[in-house]
Amino acid sequence: MNIIIGHSNTDLDCLSSMLLAKKLYTDYNVVLCDLINPVAGNLIGYYKNKINFLTTPDLKDQPIENVVIVDTSSSSRVKEFIPAIQRATGKIIIYDHHPGESNDI
C-alpha cells in the first residue's frame, strides 16, 4: 500500500497539501489522522464521496511500500503514523514548507 499522510490536528493547509499530493500520486491512499481541525473536517465532508479517505486503523497490519508526508518533516507531528512509516519498504517523500522544523523523519 502507498500512502499520503499529514500532521496531527489536520488543518486546511495540511488537507489541501494531501489533496494536491493525491493529484501527483494518483495510486496512493490519503490517510487522515485521528485529530482534525473542525474547519478541515467540513472540507473532508465535501470530498468524502470523491476520495476514499483511510484512517490509521485501516493501516494496522497492512504492508506499506511508499509514503508521502506533507506539511511537516517532524516525527513528533506524525506520531500516530510512525508504525506505518517504520514498515515502509520503499521511498519516503516529504513536502514541507516549514524550514524551522526538526526534519527528523
PyMOL commands that set and color helices and strands:
alter all, ss='L'
color gray80, all
select helices_A, chain A and resi 12-24+38-47+56-59+75-77+79-87
alter helices_A, ss='H'
color red, helices_A
select strands_A, chain A and resi 3-5+29-32+54-55+67-70+92-95
alter strands_A, ss='S'
color yellow, strands_A
deselect
rebuild
show_as cartoon
